Amino acid sequence: MPDEPAPSETILILGGTREAAELAKELVESRPAARVIISLAGRTREPAPLAGEVRSGGFGGIDGLVSYLRENRVTRLIDATHPFARQISANAVEAAQMAGVPLEIRTRMPWAKQQGDEWIEVDTLEDARNAIPPRARVLLALGSQHIGVFASRDDVHFVVRMIDPPETKLELPDHALVLGRPGDTSAIEAMLLIAHSITHILCRNSGGKAAYAKIEAARELGLPVIMVGRSDQGAQ
């Protein structure tokens, strides 16, 4: 059999967001001669199906990413990671420069406070923990790697939503675990909030459409949101 023709270009998308998935689909459809690779951090055990080639796991720092770019002859690098995934974004800037690969950064715009929103805006996860009033019932909408910050709040009931079951027991003294992805509509999110008698939502200002329904639901129900801004350098 004849050898397959070399791709016209090789595009590496640093993903893990809905926007990255949509971009991969768009590029696969619009550039059939290109090789499109989407890279995931590997934190979700069964990610949704994605267009193009999928790789999972870290690169091994800047040097590892440089090696991957060179070995795969990447001609275009796109950073479409989560806005708080600062380490991989910083690595992408350095690696792209070292490998001589053009870098395109697609960062979600943060959510803007709307009329009716009651936000308690803080800079760090530690500030968010301290802002929770005693006896609150909090929907904790954070990645599992950030849960430990709240272990000292034994006067708060946390409802923790995760896509996958935790590999180890959560450190929170008083909590309920909800498995699944965020609801697509404010009505679905409102049902969760009401069912668990939630008094506060705690999340980071990640922006984007995928997780905004809970913000809309909080607005409709008059619930305060403890919002960690993007100056939180500790939230990688």
N, C-alpha and C positions, 0 to 999 in steps of 0.2 A: 504494500500500500504506500502511496506517496506520503511524504511528510506533511503534517499540517502546517499551513502558512504561519509565520510568526505574527503575533498580534501587532496591530498598528501602533498601539500604545498600551502601557500597563498603568492602571490607576489603582492606588491603594487608599482606601477610605478607613480612617480610624473612627470606628463607630460605637455602637451601644445605645444609640438614640433612635427615636422614630424618624427623625429627619435624615439620619444616615441611611436607614433602611429605604426610605423613599428616594433618596439620591441614588443609591445603588440600583434600584429598579429602573429609574429614569436613564441612567448611563448604560445599563445593559440593553435597554430597548433602543436608545438613540445612537449607540456606538457599537454595532454588532461585531466589528472587527477588533474591538479593544478587549483586553483582559481586565476585568474589574474584580478587585479583591476587597472584601470588607473584613476588618479585623475587630474582634471582640475581646474584652478583657477576660471573659470566661467566668464571670461571677454568676450568671444565670445558667442553670444546669440544662434547661431545654429551651433555648431561645426560639422565637418565632422564625419560620422559614424566611430566608433572605435570598435576594437575587445575586448572581455572580458567585465567585469563590468565597468561601468563608474560612477564616483562620481564627483560632481561639487561644488566648493566653498572652502573657507579656512578651516583650521582645528582648528583655535583658538589658534595659537601660539604653542610653544613647548609642553606644557602640553596637549593641545588638540590632537596633533599628537601622543604623547605617549599613550594617552587613546585609540585612534583609532587603533594603532598597537596592543595593548594588547587585546582590545575587539574583534578584527577580527583575532586574533592569526596569525598575519603576520609573516612569516618566512624569508622573503627577501624583502628589501626595495631598490628600484632603483631610483636614482635622475637623470631624463632625462629632466630637466626643461631648460628654456631659460638661456643662460649664464649670462644674466643680472638680473635674478631673484634671487638675492643674499640672500634675507631674508629667503625664503623657503629652500634654500640650506643649510644655516647656521642652521636653525631649524632642518633639517633632520639629520645633524651630531649629534646634541645634543640629539634629540629624539631617534635615533637609539641606541646611547650609553646607554641612560637611560632605554630603553625597552629591551636591549640585543638582538637587531635584526641586522643581518649583513647588511651593507650599501654598495651599489655599485654606484659609481658616473660616469656618462657618460656625460662628458662635450664636446660640439663641439669644435673642433679646430678653432681658428680665421682664417678669410680669410688672405691670404698672398698677398702682393702687387705684381702684375705681370707687365711685360714689357708693356708699353702703358698706365698703370693706372696713373691718376693724382689725388693723394690723398692729402687732407689737413688734417693731423692727429692731433687730439685734445684729451684732457683728459676728459672734462666734457661737458655737454649740454650747459652750460653757455659759455664755450669757443667756442663751435660750433656756437652758436647764434652770437657771436662777430666776427666770421670769415666770415660771409656772407657779400659779398660786397653790397653796395647800388644798388638798382634797379635790383637785381637778381631775377630770377624766380626759385624757389626751390621746388623740390619734397621732401616733408617732410615724410620720411618713418619711423615713430615712433609710439608707442602706444599712445592712446588718453590721457593717464595720464601725458604725457610729453609735450603736446602742449603749455601749458601756459607759459613755459620758453621763447617762441618766440613772445609773445604778444607785446613787446615793439618795434618790428621791423616793423614799419608802412611804411618803405621805401622798403619793400620786398613783392613780390607776392608769396604766398605759395600754392602749390598744395598738399593737404592732402589726403592720401589714407588710408581708413579704411575698415575693413571687415563689420562692422555694423554701421548704422547711429549713430552719437553721441546723447547721451541722453539730452544734453544741448547745447546751441549755442557755437560754438568754439570762443575762445577769440581772435583769430587772426584778425587784422583789414582788411587785404586784402588777401583773399584766395579763392580757389576753392576746392570742396570736390569730391573725386572720391571713389565710393564704390566698393569693390571687393577685392579678394585675389591677391597677386603678380602674374605676368605672369610667366609661366613655361619656357619660352625661351627668349633669348635676343631680338629676333625680335619683340615679343609682347611688351616687355618693351620699346624698341626703339620707337615703334609707339606711346605709351603714352607720352614719353618724347618729341617727335617731335610735337605731337598734341597740347601740352601745352607750347611749346617754352621754355622748361626747360633749364636753364643755369647751375644749380648745383643740385646735389643730397646730401641730408643730412641723414645719418643713423648711427646706431651703428654697431660695428664689431661683429655681432651675429654669424657669421660662418654658416656652413651648406649649403645644396643644395637649400633649399626652396626659399631663398630670394636672391640668388646669381645672378640671371639673370639680375637684374638691374645694378649690378656692371659690368657685361659683356657688357651690352648695353652702359653704360657710357664710357667704354673703346673704344668701336667701334665708338661712336659719338664724342670722344675727350672731354667729359664733366668732369669737376672736381667733386670729391666726398669729402664732408666734413665728415670725418670718426671719430666717437667717439670710442676711444679705451676702453679696459676692465678695465682700472684703474678708470673709472667714477663711484665712489661710490654712486653717487646720483641717478643713473638710476636703480631703483628696478623694 
